[in-house]
Structures are given as structure tokens and as C-alpha cells.
Amino acid sequence: MTLTKKLYIHIGYPKTATSAIQMGLYQNTTELQQYGYFYPFTGLVGVGKHALANDLQDVPDPLNHSRIQRLFNEIHGTAMNKIIISSERFASFSPQEIATLKTLCAGFEVFIIVYLRRQDEFLQSLWSQKAKSGKQPQSFVNWVNALLAAPDYNLRLVNAELSATRFSPDYQHILQRWAQAFGSDHILVRPFERSQLHANILVDFLQTCGMEDTAWVPDAPQVNITPSLKTTEILRVLGEKVRSSLSEQASRYNSYRTAFSVMRNQADTMGWNKEKPNYITRDLHEHIMAHFEVSNHAVAATYLERDQLFTEPFREKTVSAFSFNQVSGVEIIELMQPAIDKMIRKADKMERGRAPLNRWVKRLVRRFPATRRLFNTAKRALD
């Protein structure tokens, strides 16, 4: 009798050590296979997450997409009976996208694993992620208030200029979509609180997947370290100034993202990231959590059979305070220098690569005068 394969789909949530889980799975694929678990290689991107979620949202015909087909061929072909797929982008799926995923998973017993973080901490972490990438013009408090006031927590419905998020903080609303497709008994909810986790996050995840012997599991790797308030605020203000002079398309160029990534690393080298920021007062915590009290209770009752989703009490912390005006010009120069150096080296490399091409095009134009107009047009575009 052939056993039905179990497929564990890890959907995040974002800001719950998802990258640490993914990297831990990727780095320990051999050990996982010894216990009958398979982490597919097809479509792995970044630190070890699967591109399946991106493909299902971005390609016009996902059921016939070659990479998706290769992934499921790999899954069907493995001798392992327990397969894990991970991407936090699954958490943003519409009911239609979930239905497409269910079609692809026919023949598997599917379990959806989701970690949920207390909403005030979740939103603070989301805001920090945008700010450190230079994509958050608003302060945390202003952004949160706009988000909570927006219909369905969708900032795009309020103002297209605001920094929106595809991930709703209304967990019950999101989990209902997955439960309707796979059944509430197949939704495995893990509150992302230290007191509710088993050992480290990787151990907790594998135990949620049914692994009994986790003594061998190493500590989860440290990735996506949160920068300090000083770093976050400087990059937020710089990003606002830079983006104001760029088109929406230009702001997505790799050079833009690379520059801010280099500056974040440089801030760490300069010793700015030793203290983690906190923007949440008790009043703000209570204001945020009141919005989700009913939703969180429903999640706890449906998936955990208890009253409370989050059990750790609010802990008072010093609220971080910093102004861009406190930064010296020398510090700004030191912060930006590695990014400028990297961009200059990249420009030099591109220029050297263009030189042989330019010589070849000029010879072509001399031999075929009819191409001169096309060449001149292209040259003006390059210049």
C-alpha cells in the first residue's frame, strides 16, 4: 500500500524568522532526508525560499509554467514521503491563487504552517523593513494610524503614495481563505512568542512538521538583523529625498536597492546597530491590539482551541528617539562612501564592456549605411 505523501506549505507570516527557517532547511537538506523530509531544490531563490508563490502570482498560466511543472515533477519523483515548501509570499494569496495551488497539490495530504506575530510588533517590523530600504516616507505612528483607518487595512485605497503592505494584519481573514481550501484541521498555527516556541525556531518548525527527533537540529541562522533607529531614520530620510527625484520605475532599479543594502551593512560596521529600535508605547500597543481582538480570539478558538492567541504580557521598553538633524556630515559621508565606490566600480565595468561593442557597431554602420539612423537613435539613448 502506497502512503499518501504529506506536503507542508510554510506561508510565513512575514517577520516571523521565515528567512532563518528557510536557510536552516536549505543548509540541512541531507540531514532532513535521513528523517524522510524533502526540501526541493527547484526554484529556490534568495536564502532558500521557493519561487513557487511568486510564479503563481506573476505568470499568466501557472498550471503550464515550466518551473512550476519541474518543481512538482521533483516532488512527485522523490522517495521521501514528507515534503516542505516555504515562501512568506503565500500569505498574500487571493482565494483564486489558493485554489490554483490546491489544484497543483492534488494527490498530497496538505498542511499549511503559519507563524503569527503580535500585530504591534509585526507592524513595527514591517515599517522598519520599508524604512531601511529607503521606501518609507512616513513615521511609524503616522503610518500605523493610516493603516488602521484604511478599509480592509489596505493603504492603497486611501492614498496610492503611502507605503502599502500586501500582508494584512487581520490574521483570521487570511486564514479563512486557506481553511476554506484545505480545511481548518490542516492549518497549523504557531504563535511567534518565545514562551510558546520549542527551543529555537528551526526546531519548532520541524516539530510542527511532525519530526520527533530534533536533538540534531542546529541553532537557526541569524539573518535580516533589524538595524538601529539611527540607521533606520537616516536611510528613511535619504530614501525619501532620492525617491522624490526618481520615477516609480527608476526607484526599483537594482542600483537603488544595492546602494541601500551597502549602506545598511556599512552602518553595522560603524557600530550603529547595537541597540534595536522600539516605537511602541503602552497606549499604542493597546490601540493596535484593540483592532484585532476579535480576529485574534477567532484564530485562537478555531486553530488552537483556546481563548488567547498571544499570551505574553506587554513589556515596557524605552521608546527610541532620534532626529536626522543629529547626524553629522562626516557620518553621512562615511555611511555613503562604500555605496558610492560600488556604483563607480559598476559604472566603470559597464563602460569597459561597452567599448568593444561600440567598435563593432561602428564597423557595421560603415558597411551598411542603412543602419546609421538606427545606430544614432540607440547612441542618443545610451548617452
N, C-alpha and C positions, 0 to 999 in steps of 0.2 A: 504493500500500500504506500503510495507516494504522499508525503507530507506536504500540505499547503505551505508555501513559503510566506514568511512574515516580512512585511515591508514597513519599516519605521521611518516616517517622514517627519523630520525635525523642522518646524516652521518658525523658529525663533522663540520668543519675540526679540526684536532688536534691543540692544543694550542689556542683554542678559548673558554676557560671556559667550555669545554664539561663535565668535571667531576662535576663542580658546577651545571650545568643543570641537570645531571643525579641524583646527590644526592638530589637536590631540588625536583625533580619529585618523587623520592623514598620516601622522608620524608613527602610528602604531598599527598599520594595516596588517602586517604579518602576524602580530600577536592576536589581533581580532579574529583572524581566520582560524587560528588554533582553537578558538572557542566557538567557531561556527558562524561568525559575523563577517559580512562582506561590505566594504565601503567602496563603491565603484569608482573607477578612475576616469571614465568618460565624462568630459565636460567639467572637470574640476578647474576652478579659477581662483585667483587670489590665494588666501592661506589654506584653501582646501574645501571651499563651498562648491556646490553643484550649480551649473548654469541652467539646469532644467527649469527653475522658476522663471528666470529671465526669458528663456526661449518660449515658454508657454504664454508669456505676456506680450512678447515682442514680435514673434514671427506670425505671418498671416495664416499658415496652415500647419499648426503644431503636430497634428497626428501623422503628417507625412514629412516632417522635418528630419533631415538626415542625422543630426546629432542626437535628437531625442530617440530616434529609432536605434542608433548604435548603443545608447545608454541602456535601453530596455532589452536589447539583444544580449548585452553583457550581463544584465541582471538575471535574465532567463537562463543564460548559459552557465552560471556559476553553480557549483555543487553545494554552496552554502545555503542554509535554509532561513537565515535572518539577514536582511539587507537594510542598510541605513542610507538615507539621502538627507542632505541638510542644506537649507538656504533660508535666511530670515525674510527673503522677499515673498515667500509663500504666505506670510502673514497679511500681505496686502491683496491677496487674490479675491476677485469677484466670485459670486456664485457660479457664473458661466465658466470661469477658469478652473474652479474646483471640480466642476462636472467634467471638464476635459481631462483633468488629472485622474479622476476616478475611472474614466474610460481606459486610460493607459494602464491603470493598475488592476485591470480585470484579471482574475485568477490568483491574486495575492490576498492575504489577510492583512489589511492596512491598519496601522496605528499612527495617530497624529500626536507628536510630542511637542508641547509648548511650555516654555518658561515665562512667567508673568512677573513683572516688577511693579512695585508700588507706584502708582501713577505720578506722584510728585517727583520721585527720583527718576522715573522713566522720562518724564518731560524735561527735567533738568539736563539729563544726559543727551537727549535728542538736540536740545538747544545748543549745548556745548559742542556737539559734533558739527553742527552748521557753522557755529561761530569760529571754531578753529580752522575751518576750511575757507573762511572769508565770505560766507554766504548767509550771514545773519545780521541784518541791519538793526534789528530791534533789541532792546534789553530783555532779559529773561522774564521779568514781571510783566512787561507790556505784551510780550509775545504770548505768554500763558493766558492772560486776560482776554486777548483777542481770540485765541484758540477755544477757550471755554465758552465764549459767547457765539461762536460760529455754528451754524446749523450742521448737525452731524459731525461737529469738530473738524469741519472742512474749511480751512482758511481761504482756499481758492474761491469759495462762494462769497467771501467778504471783500477781499482785495487781492487781485492777481499779483500785486507787488510784494505781498507778505511771504515770508519763508514758510511754505507749507510742508506737511508731512503726509506720506501715503499711509502711515500706520496709525490707526485710530486707538486712542487710549480707552475706548469703551470695549473691554475685552469680551463681555457677554455677546455683544452684537457681532463681533468677528467669529467667535467660537460657534455661534449658532449656524453659521454658514457651513462650517466643517462638520458639525454634528448632523446636519440635515443630509449630508452626502455619505458620511461614513458611520454614523451612529454615535450617540453620546458616550456609550461604553467603550468606544475606541479612541476617545480623546483623553490623552494622558496629560493632566495639568500639574505643573510643578511651580509652586510659588518661589520666586527668586529672593529668598531671605536666608541668611547664613544659618539661622536656627532650624530651618526646615530642610536644609540640604544634607545629604550624606557625604561626609568627608569633603573632597573637592568637587568642582562642577563636573569634571570628566567622569569621576566615579559615580556621581549621582545620575548622570545621563545614562551610563551603561547599565546601572541597576534598574533604571526605568525601562530600559530595553530588555530586561529580563535576565541580565547576566548576574549569576550568583557569586562567582569567584572574582572579586575585583582587587584582591590583595596585590596583584602585579601592576595595577594601573599607576602610572607616574603622576606627579602633580601636573595640573593643567598649565600650559604655557601662558606667559603674560603677553598679551597683545592689546593694541588700542588703548594705551595708557592715557588717562584723562590729563590734559595739561592744566597748569595753574590758572588762576584768574588773570594774572598779569599777561601770560601768553595768550589766553583766550580773548581778552579785551583788545590787545594790540592787533591781533590777527583779524578780529571782527571789524575794527575801525579801518584798518588797511584794506580789508576786503570791500568794505562799503565804498571807500574812495576809488579803488581800482575798478570795481564793477560799474560805478556810475559813468565811467568813460568808455565802457565796452558794450557791444551789443550782446543780447542774450546768448546768441550762438558763440560769440567770441569768448564769453566767460567760461565756456565749457572746454576750451582747448586744453590739451594735456599740459602745455607750458604753464597755464594758470594753476592747475591742480598741483603740478610738480613744485612750483615756486612755494606754495603754502605748505606743502609737505616738508620741503627742505627747511623752511623757517621753523616749523614745529620741532624738527629734530635739533636745530641749532639752539632753540630755546631750552631744550633739555640739556644740551651740552653746556649752556651758560648757567645751569643750575636754577632755572626759573620754576621747574615743575615739581619741586619737593613738597609743596603744600597743595592739596586738592581743593578746588573751589566749592563753596556752598552758598546758594542763593535763597534757600528755603527757610523762612521763619515759621514759627508755630501757626500763626494766623494764615499764612499762605498754604501751609500743609493742610489745615482744616478746610480751607476754601476749595482747594483742588479735590481732596478726597470726598467732600460732600457731593460733588458732581457725580461720583462713581459708586456711591454707597449701595444703591440698589443693584447696579450691574455686578459689582464685586460679590454681593451676597448671593446673587443668582448663580454666578460661576462656582462659588464655594458649595452651594447646595446641590448643584447639578453634577459636578465632576469630582467633588471631594467629600460629599455627604456630611457637611458641617456648616456652621453659620458664618465663619470668618475666613476670608481668603488670605489676608495678611495678618499675622499675629504679633509681630514685633512692635513695641510702642515707639512713638516718635521720640527721637533723641535730639535734644537741643544742641546746636552747633553754632559757633561764631559765624555770622553772616559775612561773607567776603565783600570787601570794598576796595575798589581801585579805579583810578581815572587815567585815561590816556595821557592827560597833561602831566602825569607824574613820570613819564618816560623821557629820558634824555636823548638828545640827538645822537650821542655816541652809541647808546644802546640800540637805537634803531639801525644805525649803520652796521653794527656788529651782527644784529639779527638778520639783516638782509644780504650781507656780503656773500655767504655761500650760495644763496639762490641766484644772485646776480652772476657770480662766477660760473655756475652751472649753465645758465642761459647763454652766456657768452661762448662757452665751450661748445654748446649745442649749435649756436649760430655759425661758429667757425667750421664745425664739421659739415653742416649743411652747405655752406659756401664752397668748401673743398669738393663736396660731392657734385655740386652743380657745374664746376669748371669743365670737366671732360664732356658733360652733356652739352654745354654751350658750344664747345668747339665742334662737336658732331652736328648740331643743328645748323651752325653757320655753313659747314661744308654742304649740308643737304640743301640749304637755301640757294647757295651758289649754283648747284647743279640743277635745281628745279625752281625756277623763278616764280612759278605759280603758288608756291608755298610761302612767299615772302610776307603776304598780308597776314596769314595765319601766325607766322613767327612773330611779327611785330605786335600783334594783339596779345599773344602769350607773354612776350617780353614786358609789355606795359603792365600786365597783371602781376608779373613777378617783381617788378620794380616798385 
